[in-house]
Amino acid sequence: MNSQWNEKNLNELYEFSSGLSKPSEEFGFGFPFLSFKTIFYNYYIDDELDELVNSTKKEQKTHSIKKGDVFLTRTSETLDELGMSCVALKDYPEATFNGFTKRLRPKYKKIIYPLYACYYFRSSIFRKYVDSMAIMTTRASLNNNILSKLPIFFPSYDEQKKIGYLLHNLSLKIELNKKINNHLENYVKYTFNSYFNKFLPFQEQKFVDSEYGFIPEGWQIGQIGDYCSIKSGFAFKSKWWQEDGIKVIKIKDINQGSIDFSDCSCVSEENTSKANEFKVQGGDLLIAMTGATLGKFSVVPKTDESLYVNQRVGKFFLGDNPLKSLPFIWGLLNQRRIHDEIINRGQGSAQPNVSPTDIMTIEIILPPKSVIDMFNTKFQPVFNLIINNMYEIDKLSKLRDVLLPKLMSGEINVSQVNYDLE
């Protein structure tokens, strides 16, 4: 830590307060509410709170949210979920916050800059102190006594501004890319629905009856396997796993719409020699075939790393250039009927589980190849953009994660940085 920085215990700079506790029937209407989930997943509070609680004026005053307030999760099942932070960058009139969190309200003005607090409390420096001091009984918890002993390190207010804005600008670009991708994905979903469920571009054609209702003449009832094949990933042996090396995507790494490479398990390059079929590239489509993540799927973003898929992760085989065939199958998997069928076929055992055949034999309305090709051609550029945005999100997130501890420890000096902070 930079010797010229200040060090204080949190109780010297903040007042601690617990949040609002209410029975479940008091939620869903009333006034703005900051939930545990929002605090857990966000560096700072969005402009608008989208959850509501039936709170009184007295409760709103006692559990208010003002600019500069820091919110920490005070109890959780595991230490990893404890002390996660979220900061208010403005006042939120009539809002209250969750009872399983602590509010840290600044005692003084212009000591800790709110954007600096956003990133300090999420840094590995602060997390290290939380982990070392937290009480672990049946649940991990933080009380006022522990909070009083936790330190905060900070440079001058002007330097805090520079650090905060630097990291915040990276975060804003990451969030912008995510929003762009969300809009693009919604556009694909909307168009898929209008083409292949409502048949809007084909209304002038003759329609014929089928088990799924009237469909354009020349279309048929087929199966997913008529369009593409799926194989379960390579069975990497448990003794091969190591800390560094070639990354292997497991089912835990697949979230709906994204893949988290940061915590992937690794094997040595020699242990991938027989797994070439399961090497993945940008544009490949993967699906989780077992456990709590069953049915979740994601497109692999463009990446500079070698990546493979482990067993129980299904890889869709869409040809040498998967992007050419990706839009149609991606649209199919976003259909509620298809998702529910995958889940239903996975039931019947202690661990939900499907095979590639279970997925490939799901019935679909299958248009002629010319119609599918038209849709794929229309949306391939859209998926190119989505994949490039995912790549940029990954790069910016890694840059932020590298910069964060270096900036928060003073290893990178920003005192000479000059730019408009207003």
N, C-alpha and C positions, 0 to 999 in steps of 0.2 A: 504494500500500500504506500502511496506517495506520502512522504513525511510532512509535506506542506498541507496536506488535507486535514480537515477537522474530523474528529471522532466523538460521537455522543451516543449515549444509550437512548433508546426510543422514548422512554418516559420523560427525558429532558426536553424533548421537542414536540411530543404528541400527548394528547389525552385519549384514554382508551374507553370504548363504550361497546356494549353488546347490542345486537339487533333485535328486530321485532319477531316475536313468536305468536303465531295464530293457528287456530284449527283449520284444517284443509278447506272447510266450507266457506271460509272468509276470503279465499283467493279466486281470481278469475274476473273480478269486477272491482270497481272503486278507483284507487289512485295508484300512481306509478310505484313499482316495487323492484328493487335490485336483488336478484336471486343468487343463491349459492352457485348455480351453474354459470351465470354470467360472470361472476367474479373469478371463477376457476379458469375460464377459457379466454379471458381478455386482459390485456395490459391496462386498458382504460375503458371507461364506460362510454357506450355509444351516445349519440346526440339524444336519442329517445329510448326510454325504457319500455319494452313491449309486454311486460308482465304487470299484473294489477293485484292490489289487496284492498280489502275494506278497512282502511285505517282512519282513526279519529284525528282531529286537529292536535290533540295532546301528543298522540303517538308520532305524528309527523314532525312535531317540534323536538321530541326526545330522540327520535331515530332519523334525523334529517340528513341530507346529503348535500355537501357544499364543496366548492372548488378547493382542491388540495387534499381532500379527505382520502385516506388510504384504507382499503378494505382487505382484510386477511381472513381466509378460511381458518376457523379456530378448532374445528374438530373433523375427523375423517376416519375411514377404516384403515388407512395406511399413512405412513410418514410422507410418501410422495405427494399426497393430496393435501398435506397440511401447510398452512402459511402461504398458499397461493394468493396473489395480490391483484388488485384492480384499483385504479385511481380515478377520481372525479376531476375532470378538466374544466368543469363549470358547475354552477348551482343547479339543483333539480328541485324546483318548488313542489311541495306536497308529497315528495317521494320518501320512502322508507327502505330499510335494508334488512336482509335475512338474519334470523336469530342465531344461525350457526356460523356467523362471521363476527369479526371485531372491526370496529371503526377506529382508525387513528386520525384524530383531528389535530391539525397544526396549532400549537400554542402561540406561534409568532408568525408574522408576515415576512416574506422574502428571506426565509432561511433555507427552506427546501423548495426548489422549483418543481411544480407538479409533473412535468414531463420527465425530469430527472428521476423523481420518485417512481414513475411507471416502470422504469428499467432497472433501477437499483433493487427494488423489492422482488424483481424477477431474476436477478443475477445469481450466478453460482456462489458468489461471495455471501449474499444474504441467506441463500438456501442452505449453505453449509452450517450457518449458525442455528437456523431453525431445526435442522436435523439433529444437531448435537444437544439441543436444550429441550426438545419436545418431550412431553410425558407420554409414555406408551402403556396404557392399561388394556382394557378391552377395545378402546379406540384411542387413536392419537389425538392429542389436544394441546392447545395453547391457552394459558391463563394470563392474567395481568402481571403476575410475578415474573413469568418467563419473558413476556413482552418487554418488561422493564429492563431486562438484562441483555436484550438483543441490541447490537450496535448498528449505527448508520454512519458511513464514511462519506464525506462530501467535500468538494472544492468550493471555490468562491461561487456566489450566485450567478455571476456572468458565465463562468465555465460550466456550471450546471445547465444553463440554457443551451449552450453550444452542444454539450453531450446529448441532452434531451432531444434537440431538434435534429441532430445527425441521425440518431437511432429512430426517431419518429418518422422522418422522411422515408427511411427504408421500410418501416412498417406500413406507411400509407401506400407505397408502391405495391407492396405485397397484397394489401387489402384491395387495391384497385384491380390488380390482375385477377384476384378471386372473384370480384364482382363482375368483371367482364366475362370470365368463364361461366359464371352462373347465368348471366343473360344469354350467352351463346347456347348453353345447354338447354335452357328453357325454350329458346327458338327452335332447336332441333326437335325437342319433345312435342312442341305445338304443331310443327309441320308434319312430323311422323303421324301424329294423331289425325290430322286433317287428311293425310294421304291414305293411311292404311286402316283406319277405324271408321272414319266418316266418308271416305272415298270422294272428297270434294272435287279434285281435279278430273274425276272420271264419271261425272254425272251424266254425260251424254252417251255413255256406253250402255249396252244391255246388261241387266243384272239377273243373276240366277240364284235360286235358293240353295242354302247350305246349312250344315248343323250350327253354324255361327251366324245365321241370318243371311240376308241377301248380300252377295258379293259380285263385283264386276265379272262378266263373262270372260273366260280364259284364265281366271285366277282359280286356285285350288286350295284344298286343305292339305297341308303337308306337315313336316316336322322341322325343328331347328336343325337336325342332322342333315336335312336336304340342302341346307344353305352352307353349313360349316361343320367342322369336327372339333372336338374338345378332348384333351388328354390331361390326366392328372400329372402333376410335376414329378421330378426325379426324387427317388428315395435316398436322400443324403443320410448317411449313417450318423448316429448321435456322437460317436467318438471323433468324427471329423470336424465338429464345430470348434471354432477358435475365435479369438477376439478381433483379429484383423485378417484381411484377405479378400476373396471374391464374395460379394454379397449375394445372399439367397433370400428370396421373398417367401415368407411363411404366411399362413392365414391371418396371423395377428397383425401383419403389416398392411393389410388391405382394409381401407375404410371406404365407405360409399363415395366414389368419385375421386379418390386420391390414394396414393401409396406413400407410406412413410419409410424413406430409405435410411433415416438417421439411426435407427435402432435395429437394423437388419442383422441377422446372424451371418457368420462368414465361414468359408472353408478355404483350403489352399487351392491354388490353380490346378494342381495335379488331380484333385478330387472332383474336378468338373469335366475331366476328359471324356467320360461316358455320358455326359448330360447335355451334349450340344443341341439336341432337339428342344431342350427346355431353357435355352438361353433366350432372353427377351430383349426387345428393342422398343424405341418409341413408337407408339401406335398399336402395340400388342394389347389385347384385352384379357384380363385375368378375373377369375371368380373364386370366391371361397366356397368350398364344398363340404365343410363340416363345422360343428361347434356353434358358438354364439354368433359368429360372423357369417353363417351359412347364407348364401344368396347375394352377399355384398360383392360388387364388382367394380373394377377400375381400369382406366386406360393407363398404360405405362407412359410417363412423360419422356421427352427426349432426355437422354442422359449420356454423360461422358464415361460412366462406369460400366463394367461387365456385370450383368445381373442374370440370375437363374431363378427358377421357381421350384419350391419344395413340393413334396407329395401333399395331396389334399388341396393344393391350389390348382384350379383348372386353367389351362391355357387354350384360348380359342385359336385355331389354325385358319388363317384368312388369306393365305398366299404369301408370296415373297414381299409384297408391299401391303401390309395389313390395313393401312389407311384407306386404300381403295375400296375395301369391303367393310370397313368399321362402322360407318353411320347406320346402316340398316340393322345390324345385330345389336348395336348399342341402343337404338330406339326400341327394339323388341324387349330387351332386358329391363327397360324402364316402364314396361307395361305392368300394371298391378296384377293382372291375371297370370302373367308369366312368373312374376316374383312369388305370388301365392302358391303356384303349382310347384315351384322349386322347394319351397318351405314344406308343403304338404308331403312331397315325395321323400323328404328327409326325416319324417317322423317315424316312430315305431321302434326306436332304440334309445338307450340312455343318452347317447350323444347324437344329435341331429347330423345326418350324413347322407350325401347323394353321390352317385357315380357319374362319370361323363355320359354314360348311356341314359341315365335318368333325365339329364338335361336335354340331350340330343333328341329324345323321343317325345318331348313336349310338342303338342300340336299347335300349329300357327296357321294363319291365313297367308298363303304364299303367292305373291304376285308373280307375273312373268319376269324373266331375267331382265328384259329391257326396262321395266318399271323400276326394279331394284337398282339397276345401273344408273338410271336417271337420278334417283334419290342420292345414291352414293357420290356421283359426280358433283351434284349440287352442294353437298355438305363436306366433301373432303377438305376444301380450303378452310372451312370453319374448324374442323378438328385439327388441322395443321396449326391454326392460331391457338386453340385450346392447349395443345401439347407444348407449343413454344412458351405460352404463358406459364404453364406448370413448371417448365424448365427454369424460367426466370424466377418464379416463386421459390423454387428449391435453392437457387444460387443466392438470392437475396436473403433468404432465411439463414443460410449457412454463414453468409457475410455478417449478418446481424449477430448471430450466435458467437462468432469469433471476436467481433468488435466489443460486444457487451462486457465481458470480464476485463478486457484490456482498458476500456474507457472507465469502467467503474473502479479499477484499481489505480488509475493514474499512470498506467504503463504507456498509454498513448496520451500525449499532452496536447490539449486543444486550446491552450491559452492564447496562441498566436493565430488561431483561425479567425478569419473575418468574413462575416456575411450577415445579411439583414435577417434579424430574428423576429421582426414584427410581422 
